[in-house]
Amino acid sequence: MDDQQFLALVTEVAKVAKPMHKDTVVVDDLDSPWPEFEIDSLDCIMIFIYMCDIYGVTEEIGKTLMAKTPRDLQTFLAQHKTKEPTSIQEAVESIK
């Protein structure tokens, strides 16, 4: 999954984590901090849980995740993944 696909996936996962704001959530920069996307700490927790599930990261390892940006999240998942999503749609369906 390239950077743009990863950002698209994070955007879709953020929409699941923030259903009341799903029409306005767009994560479009790997290096911007989460608050720039109007994603707060509780939203981050939910996004991280979902992304760890999508990438097959164990709960124990997932609890150590402290990503300040989408790139931090991408790097963490690349290091600890046991699987990779085949499509964004399939990944999002798996967490609903």
N, C-alpha and C positions, 0 to 999 in steps of 0.2 A: 504494500500500500504506500503510495507516494505521499508527499506532504499535503497536497491539496485534497486527496481522498481522506487522509487522516483528519484534516480540519473539517471536512464535510461530515465525517462520522461523529466527531466531537460535537458539532453543531446539532446533529440529530439526537444524540444522547442528551445534550443539554435541554433540548425541547421536551424530552421525556421527564427529565429532572425538574423542569420549570414549566409545567403544563399551562399555567395561567399566562405565561409570556412566550408561548411557543411561536407566535407570529413575529416576534421581534428579536429572538436570540440568533445571533450570527457570530460564530467564532472563526475569524478569518486571518489571524496572524499568530504564528507559532511563538513569537517572542513577547507578546503583550501580556501583562498580568491579568488574571481572571476578572478583577473588578472593572477593567475596561470593557468587558463584554456584559456588564451588569450581572455577573455571577458572583454570589457571595460565598462565605465559607460553608454554609449548609448545602448550597447547590454543588459546591466542589466535592463534598463528601459523597453525595449521591452520584455525581458524574464519575468519580473515581471508583466507586463500588461497581457501577455498571460497566465501565471500561475494563476493570480487572476481570469481571465475569466474561466479557466478550473475548478477552485475550487469554483466558484460562490461568490467570494469576491467582494463587491460593490466597485465602483470607488472611492467613498469618503474614505473608509477604505484603499483601495489599495494605495492611495496617501501617506499614512503614512509609507509605507513599506521602510525600510532602512536595507536591508540584506547585510552583508559583506561576508557571506558564504552560500553555499547551505543549511546548517543546520539552519541558521537564517531564510531562506526562508521557509523551511519545518515547523519550529516552528510557524512562522507567519500564514501560511496557515492553520495549524491545529487549531489555535485559532480562525480564522475568517471564515472558509469555511462554505458554505451553501450546498455544494454538493461535491462529490468525483468522479473522473473519474473511469469508469468501466474497461478501458484498455488504454494502452499507445497509441495504434493506433487510437482509437476513440477520445482521447483527442487531439492528434495532428491534426487529420482531422477537428476537430471543430474550430481550429484557422487558418486554411489555407484559 
